[in-house]
Amino acid sequence: MGTAAMASKIKSEIRACLYACSSKIVARLRQNSPPMNNDRLQSNTIGRAAIEQT
């Protein structure tokens, strides 16, 4: 396994982890706050932002 393949594997694992983390955070925030209409939109935005940062 070359260095590039290794790096891309690690990157995709980090990405998956961040996505899971942001989903958990959003779910927890959602429990603590009253329901909002743009709830789903916010969770998608947070997830996407986390992915784009890697």
C-alpha positions as CSV (number, residue, x, y, z in Angstrom):
1,M,0.0,0.0,0.0
2,G,1.5,3.3,-1.1
3,T,1.6,6.5,0.8
4,A,-1.0,8.2,-1.3
5,A,-3.4,5.2,-0.8
6,M,-2.7,5.2,2.9
7,A,-3.4,9.0,3.2
8,S,-6.7,8.8,1.3
9,K,-7.8,5.9,3.5
10,I,-7.0,7.9,6.7
11,K,-8.7,10.9,5.2
12,S,-11.9,9.0,4.5
13,E,-11.8,7.5,8.0
14,I,-11.4,11.0,9.6
15,R,-14.2,12.2,7.4
16,A,-16.6,9.4,8.4
17,C,-15.7,10.1,12.1
18,L,-16.3,13.8,11.8
19,Y,-19.6,13.2,10.1
20,A,-20.7,10.8,12.9
21,C,-19.5,13.3,15.5
22,S,-21.3,16.2,14.0
23,S,-24.5,14.1,13.8
24,K,-24.3,13.2,17.5
25,I,-23.7,16.9,18.4
26,V,-26.6,18.0,16.3
27,A,-28.8,15.3,17.9
28,R,-27.9,16.4,21.4
29,L,-28.4,20.1,20.6
30,R,-31.8,19.1,19.2
31,Q,-32.8,17.4,22.4
32,N,-31.9,20.6,24.4
33,S,-33.6,23.1,22.2
34,P,-37.1,23.6,21.0
35,P,-37.8,22.1,17.5
36,M,-37.0,24.5,14.7
37,N,-38.0,24.4,11.0
38,N,-34.5,24.8,9.7
39,D,-33.3,22.0,12.0
40,R,-32.5,19.5,9.2
41,L,-30.9,22.1,7.1
42,Q,-28.5,23.0,10.0
43,S,-27.4,19.4,10.6
44,N,-26.7,19.0,6.9
45,T,-24.7,22.2,6.9
46,I,-22.6,21.2,9.9
47,G,-21.9,17.8,8.4
48,R,-20.9,19.3,5.1
49,A,-18.7,21.9,6.8
50,A,-16.9,19.2,8.8
51,I,-16.3,17.2,5.6
52,E,-15.0,20.2,3.6
53,Q,-12.4,21.1,6.3
54,T,-10.6,17.8,5.9
